[in-house]
């Protein structure tokens, strides 16, 4: 008898029910970890700690007028720290920003006074000069491929010498003449250096401009194509160029934004004090860069935010005025800032690494 064997049909067994395995790269991270990954969270916590510290150590800080003064000092740093931060996210930094502020103010003051014209003529001329300085820095950078450190260090030295030499040549002094009695001065002062009352406290207009500029910069970074370009050229400019990002335009425009910030702060100084000392501004560029670094912007570029430098500038203003209100020796101010800079940088590094590990 012959028998034929038939293969048994395959039986498909459904997978056992149980918890599904997910790839850790695609799993949704907890909210706390996502917040820690934000570049501005570390500096926010640091600013909060500094504020609480001085509330305890310096009781005058609790007064409304004192806080308005702290915000004012923060705003004069913060307005410049914003474009400096955008430039750093784009992979560059500008050592001429501090003296650029004085160049702008000197240009407006001397043109207005020497030509005996409306001060707005000097204001517009100063804007053109500031944008031209920014354009020159950006153009020279992209044309030569030199590091921004060298390019802007050269500009810093040029502007520092020109500020002093031209001011002495034109005015016969190291400071400009008083322009407070000239046409258009009061109108310009309202825009750049006025105050307004809030609950019986006088607040400088620069605080409002600071917050407005921060909101605009945040929107640009997070909601526009130009913001994507900034992050792209800061991360890897060759890769960015390969995918169609206009690297040259982005770099030059970022330097021109720094020029715009220098113009605005320069106009504030001019219309606050009616005159400008030609030797000022040296060292301020480091304050602007430090505020951006404390705010979470990397020196290597490609990372950062516009909100972080706001808190960074607030920390500077808080320390600068808090030391005075506490009655401490102001000679320790720079040392305190150095410790704060190192501490904030280490905290930001720890927070980013902790978020990455999770």
SELUMTI-736879 format. One record per residue: x, y, z of N, C-alpha, C, O in turn; residue number from 1. Coordinates in steps of 0.1 Angstrom, whole numbers. Example, Ala and Ser with C-alpha at 12.3 -4.5 7.8 and 13.67 -1.06 7.14 Angstrom:
   nc1   nc2   nc3  cac1  cac2  cac3   cc1   cc2   cc3   oc1   oc2   oc3 num
   132   -57    78   123   -45    78   132   -33    78   142   -33    85   1
   128   -22    71   137   -11    71   129     0    79   134    11    80   2
This chain:
   nc1   nc2   nc3  cac1  cac2  cac3   cc1   cc2   cc3   oc1   oc2   oc3 num
     9   -12     0     0     0     0     9    12     0    18    13     8   1
     6    21    -9    14    33    -9     7    45    -3    -5    46    -4   2
    14    52     4     8    63    12    15    76     7    27    77     6   3
     7    86     5    12    99     2    12   108    14     2   109    21   4
    22   115    16    23   125    27    20   139    22    26   143    12   5
    12   145    29     8   159    26    14   168    37    12   165    49   6
    20   179    32    25   189    42    13   196    49     4   200    43   7
    15   196    62     5   203    70     5   218    67    16   224    66   8
    -7   224    65    -7   238    62    -1   246    74    -3   243    86   9
     6   257    70    12   266    80     1   273    88    -9   278    82  10
     3   274   100    -7   281   109    -1   294   114    10   294   119  11
    -8   305   111    -3   318   115    -8   321   129   -20   322   131  12
     1   323   138    -3   325   152    -2   340   155     9   346   152  13
   -13   346   159   -12   361   162    -2   364   173    -1   355   182  14
     4   375   172    14   378   183     8   380   196    -4   384   198  15
    15   375   206    10   376   220     8   391   223    16   399   220  16
    -3   393   230    -6   407   234     3   411   245     7   402   254  17
     7   423   246    16   428   256    20   442   253    17   447   243  18
    28   447   261    33   461   259    42   461   246    50   453   244  19
    39   471   238    46   473   225    60   480   228    61   489   236  20
    70   475   221    83   481   223    84   493   213    81   492   201  21
    89   504   218    91   516   210   105   520   210   113   518   219  22
   109   525   198   122   531   197   124   543   205   116   552   205  23
   134   544   213   136   555   222   137   568   215   135   579   220  24
   142   567   202   143   580   194   130   585   190   129   597   188  25
   119   577   190   106   582   185    97   584   197    86   589   195  26
   100   579   209    91   580   220    91   595   224   100   602   224  27
    79   599   228    77   612   232    83   615   246    81   607   255  28
    92   625   246    99   628   259    89   635   269    80   643   264  29
    92   633   281    84   641   291    85   656   290    95   661   284  30
    75   663   294    74   677   293    86   684   300    92   693   294  31
    90   679   311   101   685   319   114   684   311   122   693   311  32
   116   672   304   128   670   296   128   679   284   139   685   280  33
   117   681   278   116   690   266   119   704   270   125   712   263  34
   114   708   282   117   722   287   132   724   290   137   734   286  35
   138   714   296   152   715   299   160   716   286   171   721   286  36
   155   710   275   163   711   263   163   725   256   171   728   248  37
   154   733   261   153   747   256   165   755   260   169   754   272  38
   172   762   252   184   769   255   182   780   266   191   784   272  39
   170   785   267   167   797   276   163   792   290   162   801   299  40
   161   780   292   156   775   305   166   777   316   163   781   327  41
   179   773   313   189   774   323   191   789   328   193   791   339  42
   192   798   318   194   812   322   182   818   329   183   827   337  43
   170   813   326   158   818   333   159   814   348   156   822   357  44
   163   801   350   165   797   364   176   805   371   175   809   383  45
   187   808   364   197   816   369   193   830   372   197   836   383  46
   186   836   363   181   850   365   171   850   377   171   860   385  47
   163   840   378   154   840   390   161   839   403   158   845   413  48
   172   830   403   180   829   415   187   842   419   188   846   430  49
   193   849   409   199   862   411   190   872   416   193   880   426  50
   178   872   411   167   882   415   163   879   430   162   889   438  51
   161   867   433   157   863   447   169   867   456   166   871   467  52
   181   864   452   192   867   461   193   881   464   195   885   476  53
   191   890   454   192   905   457   180   910   464   181   920   471  54
   169   903   462   157   907   470   160   906   485   155   914   493  55
   167   895   488   171   893   502   183   901   507   183   907   518  56
   193   902   498   206   909   502   205   924   501   212   931   508  57
   196   929   492   195   943   490   181   948   491   174   948   480  58
   175   951   503   161   955   504   157   966   495   145   966   491  59
   165   976   491   160   986   482   156   981   469   148   988   462  60
   160   969   465   156   963   452   141   961   451   135   961   440  61
   135   959   463   120   957   463   112   969   459   100   968   457  62
   118   981   459   111   993   456   109   994   441   117   989   433  63
    97  1000   437    94  1000   423   103  1009   415   107  1005   404  64
   108  1020   420   118  1028   413   131  1021   411   137  1022   400  65
   135  1013   421   147  1005   419   146   995   408   155   993   400  66
   135   988   408   133   978   398   132   984   384   137   978   374  67
   126   996   383   126  1003   370   140  1007   366   143  1006   354  68
   148  1010   375   162  1014   371   170  1001   367   178  1002   358  69
   167   990   374   173   977   370   169   973   356   177   969   348  70
   156   974   353   151   971   340   157   980   329   160   976   318  71
   159   993   333   165  1002   323   180   998   320   184   998   308  72
   188   995   330   201   991   328   202   978   320   210   976   311  73
   192   969   322   191   957   315   188   959   300   193   953   291  74
   179   969   298   175   971   284   186   977   275   186   974   263  75
   194   985   281   205   991   273   215   980   269   222   981   258  76
   216   970   277   225   958   273   217   949   264   222   944   254  77
   204   947   267   196   937   260   193   940   246   192   932   238  78
   191   953   243   188   957   229   200   953   220   197   949   209  79
   212   955   225   223   951   217   226   936   217   231   930   208  80
   223   930   229   225   915   230   217   907   220   221   896   216  81
   205   913   216   196   905   207   202   903   194   204   892   189  82
   207   914   186   213   911   173   226   904   175   230   896   166  83
   233   906   186   246   899   188   243   884   189   250   876   184  84
   232   881   196   228   867   198   224   860   185   228   849   182  85
   217   868   176   213   862   163   226   860   155   227   850   148  86
   235   869   156   248   867   148   255   855   153   261   848   145  87
   255   853   166   262   841   172   255   828   168   262   818   165  88
   242   828   168   235   816   163   239   814   148   239   802   144  89
   241   824   141   246   823   127   260   819   126   266   819   115  90
   267   817   137   281   812   136   292   822   137   303   819   135  91
   288   835   140   298   846   140   296   854   152   286   853   159  92
   306   863   155   304   873   165   312   886   162   321   886   153  93
   308   897   168   312   910   164   319   917   176   313   921   186  94
   332   919   175   340   926   185   339   941   184   343   948   193  95
   333   946   173   332   961   171   319   967   176   317   979   174  96
   310   958   182   297   963   186   297   974   196   289   984   195  97
   306   974   206   307   984   216   311   997   211   304  1007   213  98
   322   998   203   326  1011   198   317  1015   187   316  1027   183  99
   310  1006   180   300  1009   170   289  1018   175   284  1026   168 100
   285  1015   188   275  1023   194   279  1038   195   272  1047   192 101
   292  1040   199   297  1054   200   299  1060   187   297  1072   185 102
   303  1052   177   305  1058   163   292  1063   158   291  1074   152 103
   281  1056   161   268  1060   156   264  1073   163   259  1083   157 104
   266  1074   176   262  1086   184   270  1098   180   265  1109   179 105
   283  1096   178   292  1107   174   288  1112   160   288  1124   158 106
   285  1103   151   281  1107   138   268  1116   138   268  1127   132 107
   258  1112   145   246  1120   146   248  1133   153   243  1143   148 108
   256  1133   164   258  1146   171   267  1156   163   263  1168   162 109
   278  1151   157   286  1161   150   280  1166   137   281  1178   134 110
   273  1157   129   267  1162   117   256  1172   120   254  1182   114 111
   248  1169   131   237  1178   134   242  1192   139   237  1202   134 112
   253  1192   147   258  1204   153   266  1212   142   264  1224   141 113
   275  1205   135   283  1212   126   276  1218   114   279  1228   109 114
   266  1211   110   258  1215    99   246  1224   103   238  1229    95 115
   244  1226   116   233  1233   122   220  1230   115   213  1239   111 116
   217  1217   115   205  1212   108   196  1205   118   200  1203   130 117
   185  1200   114   176  1192   122   183  1180   127   190  1173   119 118
   182  1176   139   189  1164   145   185  1151   137   193  1142   137 119
   173  1151   131   169  1139   124   178  1136   112   179  1125   108 120
   184  1147   107   194  1145    96   206  1137   101   210  1127    94 121
   210  1141   113   221  1133   119   218  1119   122   226  1110   121 122
   205  1117   127   200  1104   131   200  1095   119   205  1083   120 123
   195  1099   108   194  1091    96   208  1088    90   211  1077    86 124
   217  1098    91   231  1096    86   238  1086    95   246  1078    90 125
   235  1087   108   242  1077   117   237  1063   114   244  1053   115 126
   224  1061   110   219  1048   107   226  1043    94   229  1031    94 127
   228  1051    85   235  1047    72   249  1043    76   254  1032    70 128
   256  1050    84   270  1047    88   270  1034    95   279  1025    92 129
   261  1031   104   261  1019   112   258  1007   104   264   997   105 130
   248  1008    94   245   997    85   257   995    76   260   983    73 131
   264  1005    72   276  1004    63   287   996    70   294   988    64 132
   289   999    83   299   992    91   296   977    92   304   969    90 133
   283   974    95   279   960    95   280   954    82   285   942    81 134
   277   961    71   279   955    57   293   952    55   297   942    49 135
   302   961    58   316   959    56   321   947    63   329   939    58 136
   317   946    76   322   934    84   317   921    77   325   911    75 137
   305   920    73   299   908    67   305   906    53   309   894    50 138
   306   916    45   312   915    32   326   910    32   330   901    25 139
   335   916    41   349   912    42   350   897    47   359   890    43 140
   341   893    56   341   880    61   338   870    50   346   860    49 141
   328   872    42   324   862    32   334   862    20   336   852    13 142
   340   874    18   349   875     6   363   869     9   369   863     0 143
   367   870    22   381   865    25   381   852    32   391   845    32 144
   370   848    39   369   836    46   377   837    60   379   827    66 145
   381   849    63   387   851    76   378   849    88   366   851    86 146
   383   845    99   374   844   111   368   857   115   375   868   113 147
   356   857   119   349   870   124   357   876   135   356   889   136 148
   364   869   143   372   874   153   383   884   148   384   895   153 149
   390   880   137   400   889   131   394   901   124   398   912   125 150
   383   898   117   377   909   109   371   920   118   374   932   116 151
   364   916   128   358   926   137   367   932   147   365   943   152 152
   378   925   150   389   931   158   395   942   151   398   953   157 153
   398   940   138   403   951   130   393   963   129   398   974   130 154
   380   960   127   370   971   127   370   978   141   369   990   141 155
   371   970   151   371   976   165   382   986   166   380   997   171 156
   394   983   162   406   992   163   404  1004   154   407  1015   158 157
   399  1002   142   397  1013   133   387  1023   139   390  1035   139 158
   376  1018   143   365  1027   148   370  1034   161   367  1046   163 159
   377  1027   170   382  1033   182   391  1045   179   390  1056   185 160
   400  1043   169   409  1054   165   401  1065   158   404  1077   161 161
   392  1062   149   385  1072   142   376  1080   151   375  1092   150 162
   370  1073   160   361  1080   170   368  1092   177   363  1103   178 163
   380  1089   182   388  1099   189   394  1109   180   393  1121   183 164
   400  1105   169   407  1114   161   397  1124   154   400  1136   154 165
   387  1119   148   377  1128   141   370  1137   151   368  1149   148 166
   367  1132   163   360  1141   172   369  1152   176   364  1164   177 167
   382  1150   179   391  1160   183   393  1170   171   395  1182   173 168
   393  1165   159   396  1173   147   384  1182   145   386  1194   141 169
   372  1177   146   360  1185   143   356  1194   155   353  1206   152 170
   356  1189   167   351  1197   178   363  1204   186   360  1213   194 171
   375  1199   184   386  1204   193   386  1199   207   393  1204   215 172
   378  1188   209   376  1182   222   374  1167   221   373  1162   209 173
   374  1160   232   372  1146   231   357  1142   232   353  1131   231 174
   348  1152   233   334  1150   234   327  1159   224   333  1169   220 175
   315  1156   220   307  1164   211   301  1175   218   300  1176   230 176
   296  1185   210   289  1197   216   275  1193   220   269  1183   215 177
   269  1200   229   255  1198   234   245  1202   223   246  1213   217 178
   237  1192   220   227  1195   209   213  1196   214   203  1195   206 179
   211  1198   227   198  1198   233   189  1210   228   177  1209   230 180
   195  1220   223   187  1232   218   184  1232   203   180  1242   198 181
   187  1221   197   186  1221   182   172  1216   178   165  1209   186 182
   168  1219   166   155  1215   160   154  1199   160   164  1193   156 183
   143  1194   164   140  1180   163   145  1172   175   143  1160   176 184
   152  1179   185   158  1172   196   147  1166   205   148  1154   208 185
   137  1174   208   127  1169   217   119  1157   211   115  1147   218 186
   116  1157   198   109  1147   191   118  1134   191   113  1123   194 187
   131  1135   188   140  1124   188   141  1118   203   142  1106   204 188
   141  1127   212   143  1122   226   131  1114   230   132  1104   238 189
   119  1117   225   107  1109   228   108  1095   223   103  1086   229 190
   114  1094   212   115  1080   205   126  1072   212   124  1060   215 191
   137  1078   215   149  1070   220   152  1071   235   159  1062   240 192
   147  1082   242   152  1083   256   141  1089   265   145  1095   275 193
   129  1087   262   118  1093   271   115  1083   282   119  1072   282 194
   106  1088   291   101  1080   302    86  1081   302    80  1091   297 195
    79  1071   308    65  1072   310    62  1066   324    69  1058   329 196
    50  1070   330    47  1065   343    38  1053   343    29  1051   335 197
    41  1044   352    34  1031   354    32  1030   369    41  1026   376 198
    20  1033   374    17  1031   388    26  1040   397    30  1036   408 199
    29  1052   392    37  1062   399    52  1059   398    60  1066   404 200
    56  1050   389    70  1047   387    73  1051   373    66  1048   363 201
    85  1058   371    89  1062   358    97  1051   351   108  1047   357 202
    93  1047   340    99  1036   332   105  1042   319    98  1049   312 203
   117  1038   316   124  1043   304   118  1036   291   114  1024   292 204
   117  1043   281   111  1038   268   119  1026   263   114  1018   255 205
   132  1026   266   141  1015   261   136  1002   266   139   992   260 206
   130  1001   278   125   988   283   114   983   273   114   971   270 207
   106   992   268    95   988   259   102   983   245    98   973   240 208
   111   991   240   118   988   228   125   974   229   125   966   220 209
   131   972   241   138   959   243   129   947   242   132   938   235 210
   117   948   248   107   937   248   101   936   234    99   924   229 211
    99   947   227    94   946   213   104   939   204   100   931   196 212
   116   944   205   127   937   196   129   923   200   131   915   191 213
   127   919   212   128   905   216   117   897   210   119   885   206 214
   105   902   210    94   895   204    95   893   189    93   883   184 215
   100   904   183   102   903   168   113   893   165   112   885   156 216
   124   893   173   135   884   170   131   869   173   135   860   165 217
   122   867   183   117   854   185   109   849   174   110   837   169 218
   100   858   169    91   854   158   100   851   145    97   841   138 219
   110   859   143   118   857   131   125   843   132   126   836   122 220
   131   840   144   138   827   145   129   815   144   133   805   138 221
   117   816   149   108   804   150    98   803   139    93   792   137 222
    95   814   132    83   813   123    87   818   109    78   818   101 223
    99   821   106   102   826    93   113   818    86   121   811    93 224
   113   818    73   124   812    65   138   817    69   148   810    69 225
   138   830    71   151   837    75   156   831    88   168   829    89 226
   148   828    97   152   822   110   158   808   107   168   805   113 227
   152   800    98   158   787    94   172   789    88   181   781    91 228
   173   800    80   186   802    74   197   805    85   208   801    83 229
   193   813    95   203   816   106   208   804   112   220   802   114 230
   199   795   116   203   782   123   211   774   113   221   767   117 231
   208   774   100   215   766    90   229   770    88   238   762    89 232
   231   783    86   244   788    84   253   787    96   265   786    95 233
   247   788   108   254   786   120   258   772   123   269   769   129 234
   250   762   119   253   748   121   264   743   111   274   737   115 235
   262   745    98   271   741    88   269   749    75   259   746    68 236
   277   759    73   274   768    61   275   761    48   268   765    39 237
   284   751    47   285   744    34   273   736    31   268   735    20 238
   268   729    41   256   721    40   244   730    37   236   727    29 239
   244   741    44   233   751    41   233   756    27   223   757    20 240
   245   759    22   246   764     8   242   753    -2   236   756   -12 241
   245   740     2   242   729    -7   227   727    -9   222   722   -19 242
   219   731     1   204   730     0   198   743    -3   185   744    -2 243
   205   753    -8   199   765   -13   198   777    -4   192   786    -7 244
   204   776     8   204   787    17   213   798    12   225   795     9 245
   208   811    11   217   822     7   227   826    18   224   835    26 246
   238   819    19   247   821    30   253   835    30   253   841    41 247
   257   840    19   263   853    18   253   864    23   257   872    32 248
   241   863    18   231   873    23   228   872    38   227   882    44 249
   227   860    42   224   858    57   235   863    66   232   870    75 250
   247   860    62   258   865    71   259   880    71   260   886    81 251
   258   886    59   260   901    58   248   907    65   250   917    72 252
   236   902    63   224   909    69   225   907    85   220   916    92 253
   231   897    90   232   895   104   242   906   110   239   912   121 254
   252   908   103   262   919   107   255   933   106   257   941   115 255
   247   935    96   239   947    95   229   949   106   226   960   110 256
   223   938   111   214   939   122   222   943   135   216   951   143 257
   234   939   137   242   944   148   244   959   146   244   966   156 258
   247   963   134   248   977   131   236   985   135   237   996   140 259
   224   979   132   211   986   135   210   987   150   206   998   156 260
   214   976   158   213   977   172   223   988   178   219   995   187 261
   235   988   172   244   999   176   239  1013   174   241  1022   182 262
   232  1014   163   226  1028   160   216  1031   170   215  1042   175 263
   207  1022   173   196  1025   182   201  1028   196   197  1038   202 264
   210  1020   201   216  1023   215   224  1036   215   224  1043   224 265
   231  1038   204   238  1051   203   229  1063   203   233  1073   209 266
   218  1062   196   208  1073   197   203  1075   211   200  1086   215 267
   201  1064   218   196  1065   232   206  1072   240   202  1081   248 268
   219  1069   239   229  1076   247   230  1090   243   231  1099   252 269
   229  1093   231   230  1107   226   219  1116   232   221  1127   237 270
   207  1111   231   195  1119   235   192  1118   250   183  1125   255 271
   199  1109   257   198  1109   271   208  1119   278   204  1125   288 272
   220  1120   272   230  1129   278   234  1141   270   242  1149   274 273
   228  1143   258   229  1155   249   243  1156   243   245  1164   234 274
   252  1148   247   266  1148   242   272  1134   244   267  1126   251 275
   283  1132   237   289  1118   237   304  1120   239   311  1128   232 276
   310  1111   247   324  1110   249   330  1100   239   325  1089   237 277
   340  1104   231   345  1097   220   352  1084   224   354  1075   216 278
   357  1083   237   365  1072   241   357  1061   247   362  1051   252 279
   343  1062   248   335  1052   254   333  1040   245   336  1041   233 280
   326  1030   251   322  1018   243   332  1007   243   328   995   241 281
   345  1009   247   354   999   247   351   989   259   350   993   270 282
   350   976   256   347   966   265   332   962   266   329   951   271 283
   324   971   260   309   968   260   306   956   251   296   948   254 284
   314   954   241   311   942   232   312   929   239   305   920   236 285
   321   928   249   322   916   257   310   914   266   305   903   269 286
   304   925   271   291   924   279   280   919   270   272   910   274 287
   279   924   258   268   919   249   270   904   245   261   897   246 288
   283   900   242   285   886   239   283   877   251   277   867   250 289
   287   882   263   285   874   275   270   872   278   265   862   282 290
   262   883   276   247   882   278   241   871   269   232   864   273 291
   246   871   256   241   861   247   245   847   251   238   838   250 292
   258   846   255   263   832   259   256   828   271   251   816   272 293
   254   836   281   246   833   293   232   829   289   226   820   295 294
   227   835   279   213   832   274   212   819   266   201   816   261 295
   223   812   265   222   799   258   227   798   244   226   788   238 296
   233   809   239   238   809   225   252   803   225   261   807   234 297
   255   794   216   268   787   216   278   795   208   274   801   198 298
   290   796   212   301   803   204   303   796   191   308   802   182 299
   300   783   190   302   776   178   291   778   168   292   773   156 300
   280   784   172   269   787   163   259   776   162   261   764   167 301
   247   779   156   237   769   153   227   766   164   218   757   162 302
   229   772   175   220   770   187   218   782   195   227   790   196 303
   206   784   200   203   796   208   189   800   206   181   794   199 304
   185   811   213   172   817   212   173   832   214   184   837   217 305
   162   839   212   162   854   214   157   857   228   160   867   234 306
   150   847   235   145   849   248   156   848   258   157   855   268 307
   165   838   256   176   836   265   184   849   268   187   852   280 308
   189   856   258   196   868   260   188   879   268   194   887   274 309
   175   879   267   167   888   275   170   885   290   172   895   297 310
   169   873   294   172   869   308   187   872   311   190   876   322 311
   196   869   301   210   872   303   213   887   306   220   890   315 312
   206   895   298   208   910   300   202   914   314   207   923   321 313
   190   908   318   184   911   330   194   907   342   195   915   352 314
   201   896   341   210   892   351   221   903   352   225   906   363 315
   226   908   341   236   918   342   231   931   348   238   936   357 316
   219   935   344   214   947   351   211   945   365   213   954   373 317
   206   933   369   203   930   383   216   930   391   216   936   402 318
   227   924   386   239   924   394   245   938   395   250   943   405 319
   245   945   383   251   959   383   245   968   393   252   975   400 320
   232   968   393   225   977   403   223   971   417   223   978   427 321
   222   958   417   220   951   430   232   953   439   230   955   451 322
   244   953   433   256   956   441   256   969   448   260   971   459 323
   251   979   440   250   993   445   240   994   456   242   999   467 324
   228   988   454   217   988   464   221   981   476   216   984   487 325
   229   970   475   234   963   487   245   970   494   248   966   506 326
   250   981   489   261   988   495   274   981   495   283   984   503 327
   276   972   485   289   965   484   299   974   476   295   983   469 328
   311   970   476   322   977   468   320   974   454   320   962   450 329
   317   984   445   314   981   431   326   976   423   325   972   412 330
   338   977   430   350   971   423   349   956   420   356   951   412 331
   340   950   428   338   936   426   329   932   415   326   920   412 332
   323   942   408   313   940   398   318   930   387   311   921   384 333
   329   933   381   334   925   370   337   911   375   335   901   368 334
   343   910   387   346   896   392   333   889   394   332   877   391 335
   322   895   399   309   889   400   304   884   387   298   873   385 336
   305   893   377   301   890   363   308   878   358   302   869   351 337
   321   877   360   329   866   355   325   853   361   323   843   354 338
   322   853   374   317   841   381   303   837   376   301   825   373 339
   295   847   373   282   845   368   282   839   354   274   830   351 340
   291   844   346   293   839   332   297   824   332   291   816   325 341
   307   821   340   312   807   341   301   798   347   299   787   341 342
   295   803   357   284   794   363   273   792   354   268   780   353 343
   268   802   347   257   800   337   261   791   326   253   783   321 344
   273   793   321   278   784   310   278   769   314   274   761   307 345
   283   767   326   283   753   331   269   748   334   267   736   331 346
   260   756   339   247   751   341   240   748   328   233   738   326 347
   242   757   318   236   754   304   242   741   298   234   734   292 348
   255   739   300   261   727   295   255   714   302   252   704   296 349
   254   715   315   248   704   323   234   701   319   230   690   317 350
   226   712   317   212   710   314   210   704   300   202   695   298 351
   218   709   290   217   703   277   222   689   276   215   680   269 352
   232   685   284   237   671   284   226   662   291   224   651   287 353
   220   667   302   210   659   309   198   657   300   193   646   300 354
   194   667   292   183   665   283   186   656   272   177   648   268 355
   199   656   267   203   647   256   203   633   261   199   624   253 356
   208   631   273   209   617   278   195   611   280   193   599   277 357
   185   619   284   172   614   285   165   612   272   153   607   272 358
